[in-house]
Amino acid sequence: MKKLLNITLLIDFVVTIMVPLTGIHVHKLASVLFLLLSIGHTLVYRKKLGAKRWLLLGLILISFATGLFGMILDQFPMILILHRCVSIALVFFLAIHIFVFHKRLRHPRPDERARHAG
């Protein structure tokens, strides 16, 4: 179940950042689904949440909120500029998060190997 959630989250992340190819309507739907899957991902892995992971979830919420308010209040272009800046930073942080945890899943630490073996 966790693996399916992670794969779905990755696919939705890719669809969300492909705005020039998919269009704004698909981006909006994918971002709502990404937010819901991120919250579900956080609930599944809640025992392992550190400060950096809470910051990542906070950035996702800020990106979603600025995108929503940028869509509603289109007369204030600063909101969409903030949305773009936060979203670009979020892409980098999520890429680091995926890289670190994919590497950890592939090569578990020695103490984790002992725990799984016994």
C-alpha positions as CSV (number, residue, x, y, z in Angstrom):
1,M,0.0,0.0,0.0
2,K,2.8,2.4,0.8
3,K,4.6,1.6,-2.4
4,L,1.4,2.3,-4.4
5,L,0.9,5.6,-2.6
6,N,4.5,6.6,-3.3
7,I,4.3,5.7,-7.0
8,T,1.0,7.6,-7.3
9,L,2.5,10.6,-5.6
10,L,5.4,10.6,-8.0
11,I,3.2,10.3,-11.1
12,D,1.0,13.1,-9.9
13,F,4.0,15.2,-9.1
14,V,5.2,14.8,-12.7
15,V,1.8,15.7,-14.1
16,T,1.6,18.7,-11.8
17,I,4.9,20.2,-13.0
18,M,4.1,19.6,-16.7
19,V,1.9,22.8,-16.9
20,P,3.1,23.9,-20.4
21,L,2.2,20.5,-21.8
22,T,-1.0,19.6,-20.0
23,G,-2.6,23.0,-19.5
24,I,-3.8,24.9,-16.5
25,H,-7.0,22.8,-15.9
26,V,-5.0,19.6,-15.6
27,H,-2.5,21.4,-13.4
28,K,-5.3,22.5,-11.1
29,L,-6.7,19.0,-10.8
30,A,-3.3,17.4,-10.4
31,S,-2.3,19.9,-7.7
32,V,-5.4,19.2,-5.6
33,L,-4.8,15.5,-5.9
34,F,-1.1,16.1,-5.1
35,L,-2.1,18.0,-2.0
36,L,-4.4,15.2,-0.8
37,L,-1.8,12.5,-1.6
38,S,0.8,14.5,0.3
39,I,-1.4,14.7,3.3
40,G,-2.0,11.0,3.1
41,H,1.7,10.3,2.7
42,T,2.4,12.4,5.8
43,L,-0.2,10.5,7.8
44,V,1.3,7.1,6.7
45,Y,4.9,8.2,7.6
46,R,3.9,10.4,10.6
47,K,6.2,8.6,13.1
48,K,9.3,9.5,11.0
49,L,8.5,13.2,10.5
50,G,11.3,15.6,11.4
51,A,11.5,19.3,11.0
52,K,12.6,19.2,7.4
53,R,9.7,17.0,6.4
54,W,7.2,19.3,8.2
55,L,8.9,22.2,6.3
56,L,8.3,20.3,3.0
57,L,4.6,19.8,3.8
58,G,4.4,23.5,4.8
59,L,5.9,24.5,1.4
60,I,3.3,22.3,-0.3
61,L,0.5,24.0,1.5
62,I,1.9,27.5,0.8
63,S,2.3,26.6,-2.9
64,F,-1.3,25.4,-3.0
65,A,-2.6,28.4,-1.2
66,T,-0.7,30.9,-3.3
67,G,-1.9,29.2,-6.5
68,L,-5.5,29.2,-5.2
69,F,-5.4,32.9,-4.2
70,G,-3.5,33.8,-7.4
71,M,-6.3,32.2,-9.4
72,I,-9.0,34.1,-7.4
73,L,-7.2,37.4,-7.0
74,D,-5.7,37.7,-10.5
75,Q,-5.5,41.5,-10.2
76,F,-2.5,41.0,-7.9
77,P,0.4,39.5,-9.9
78,M,2.7,39.3,-6.9
79,I,0.7,36.3,-5.6
80,L,1.4,34.3,-8.8
81,I,5.1,35.4,-8.7
82,L,5.3,34.1,-5.1
83,H,3.5,30.9,-6.3
84,R,6.1,30.4,-9.0
85,C,9.0,31.0,-6.7
86,V,7.7,28.7,-4.0
87,S,6.9,26.0,-6.6
88,I,10.4,26.1,-8.1
89,A,11.9,25.7,-4.6
90,L,9.5,22.9,-3.9
91,V,10.5,21.0,-7.0
92,F,14.1,21.1,-5.8
93,F,13.3,20.0,-2.2
94,L,11.0,17.2,-3.4
95,A,13.7,16.0,-5.8
96,I,16.1,15.8,-2.9
97,H,13.5,14.1,-0.7
98,I,12.9,11.5,-3.4
99,F,16.6,10.9,-4.1
100,V,17.4,10.5,-0.4
101,F,14.6,8.1,0.3
102,H,14.9,6.1,-2.9
103,K,18.6,5.6,-2.1
104,R,17.8,4.6,1.5
105,L,15.2,2.1,0.3
106,R,17.7,0.6,-2.1
107,H,20.6,0.4,0.4
108,P,19.3,0.2,4.0
109,R,21.6,1.1,6.9
110,P,23.3,-1.7,8.7
111,D,21.1,-1.3,11.8
112,E,18.0,-1.5,9.7
113,R,19.2,-4.7,8.0
114,A,19.6,-6.3,11.5
115,R,16.1,-5.2,12.5
116,H,14.6,-6.7,9.3
117,A,16.5,-9.9,9.5
118,G,15.5,-10.8,13.1
